[in-house]
Amino acid sequence: MKAYYENRARQADLLREAQEWLGTPFLPHAHVKGGGVDCVWLAAGLYLGTGHLREFKPGNYSMDGGHHNSFSLVTQWVEQSKRFTPVEFPPEVGDLLCFRIGKCIHHVGVVLTEKTFLHVVQGGAVRESRIDDTTWRKRLSAIYRPVEKEARV
């Protein structure tokens, strides 16, 4: 399987799309550039905006699910989508970073450069953070690489 963001043109598209989301405030279940977004919809927005996904239907999820669920709805969706493959550290541009919050993976971000990723947290706005920041590095639990498929979902 070929990585979707392995070529420079798609990486440039991802960076342009990310710039449009920067500063968007956190808002649960929203996905409006400049208006509001949560981490799941931010990742989806990046992948939709750059052509990796054609649609995204995450189903119901709660903002505090990581504190009471023993399983991750995030990884469940990613693995069922067949549009991503698990990979080891270090991540590459476009990879989906999955972070443990509470009992399970319940936060995501998308790698923009070898050192940074884009995400949004409750009470904040969309921003870039460093992959090697200890706050995030110690919570990093899975990495998924967007891959090419013959028939897109």
C-alpha positions in Angstrom: 0.0 0.0 0.0 1.2 3.4 -1.0 1.2 6.3 1.5 -1.3 9.0 0.4 0.9 11.9 1.4 4.2 10.6 0.1 4.4 13.1 -2.7 5.2 16.8 -2.2 2.1 18.1 -4.0 -0.2 16.3 -1.5 2.0 17.4 1.4 1.7 21.0 0.2 -2.1 20.6 -0.1 -2.2 19.3 3.5 -0.2 22.3 4.8 -2.5 24.8 2.9 -5.5 23.0 4.4 -4.0 23.1 7.9 -3.4 26.9 7.6 -7.1 27.4 6.9 -8.0 25.6 10.2 -5.4 27.3 12.5 -7.1 29.3 15.2 -10.5 27.7 14.8 -12.0 27.3 18.3 -12.8 24.0 19.9 -16.5 23.1 19.6 -17.8 19.5 20.1 -19.0 17.7 17.0 -18.5 20.8 14.8 -16.5 21.1 11.6 -16.6 24.7 10.4 -13.3 26.5 9.5 -13.0 29.5 11.8 -16.3 28.6 13.5 -15.6 25.5 15.6 -14.2 22.0 15.4 -13.2 19.0 17.6 -10.1 16.9 17.1 -11.9 14.1 15.3 -13.6 16.5 12.8 -10.3 18.5 12.4 -8.5 15.4 11.2 -11.4 14.5 9.0 -11.5 18.0 7.6 -7.8 17.8 6.7 -8.3 14.4 5.0 -11.5 15.5 3.2 -10.0 18.8 2.1 -7.0 17.1 0.6 -8.9 14.3 -1.1 -7.9 11.4 1.0 -11.5 10.8 2.2 -14.6 11.5 0.2 -16.9 11.3 3.2 -16.7 10.9 7.0 -19.4 9.5 9.2 -18.0 8.9 12.7 -21.2 7.9 14.4 -22.0 9.1 17.9 -19.2 9.9 20.3 -18.9 11.8 23.5 -16.2 14.3 24.6 -15.5 12.4 27.8 -15.5 8.9 26.4 -11.9 8.4 27.1 -12.6 8.6 30.8 -15.2 5.9 31.0 -14.7 3.7 27.9 -12.2 0.9 27.9 -12.1 0.8 24.1 -11.5 3.5 21.6 -14.1 4.6 19.1 -11.3 6.4 17.2 -9.2 3.4 16.5 -12.3 1.3 15.8 -13.4 3.7 13.0 -9.9 4.1 11.6 -9.3 0.3 11.4 -12.8 -0.3 9.9 -12.3 2.4 7.2 -9.5 0.5 5.4 -8.0 3.9 4.5 -5.2 3.8 7.1 -2.5 1.3 8.1 -0.8 1.2 11.5 2.8 2.2 11.6 5.6 2.6 14.1 7.3 5.7 15.3 8.6 8.0 13.8 5.5 9.3 12.0 5.5 10.9 8.6 3.6 13.9 7.1 -0.1 13.2 7.0 -0.1 10.4 9.6 -2.8 10.3 12.2 -1.5 10.4 15.7 -3.7 8.8 18.4 -3.3 9.8 22.0 -4.5 8.1 25.2 -6.7 10.4 27.3 -8.1 8.6 30.3 -8.5 4.9 29.8 -8.2 4.7 26.0 -7.3 6.6 22.8 -9.5 9.6 22.7 -7.6 12.4 21.0 -6.1 12.7 17.5 -3.8 15.0 15.6 -2.4 15.0 12.0 1.4 15.3 11.3 2.3 18.4 9.3 6.1 18.2 9.5 8.7 15.9 10.9 8.4 17.8 14.2 4.9 19.1 14.4 1.2 18.0 14.3 -2.1 19.9 14.1 -4.8 19.3 16.7 -7.4 21.0 18.9 -8.2 20.5 22.6 -11.2 21.5 24.7 -11.0 25.1 25.8 -8.5 25.9 23.1 -8.2 26.5 19.3 -6.6 24.6 16.5 -2.8 24.8 16.8 0.5 23.1 15.9 2.3 21.3 18.7 5.6 19.5 18.7 5.6 15.7 18.4 8.4 15.5 21.0 6.6 17.6 23.6 6.5 15.3 26.7 2.8 16.0 27.3 1.9 14.5 23.9 4.8 12.0 23.5 3.9 10.1 26.6 0.3 9.8 25.5 1.0 8.8 21.9 -0.5 5.3 21.7 -0.9 4.6 17.9 0.0 6.0 14.6 -2.0 5.4 11.4 -0.8 6.2 7.9 -3.3 7.3 5.3 -2.9 4.9 2.3 -4.1 4.8 -1.3 -6.9 2.5 -2.1 -8.4 1.7 -5.5 -11.9 2.5 -4.3 -12.1 5.4 -2.0 -14.5 5.5 0.9 
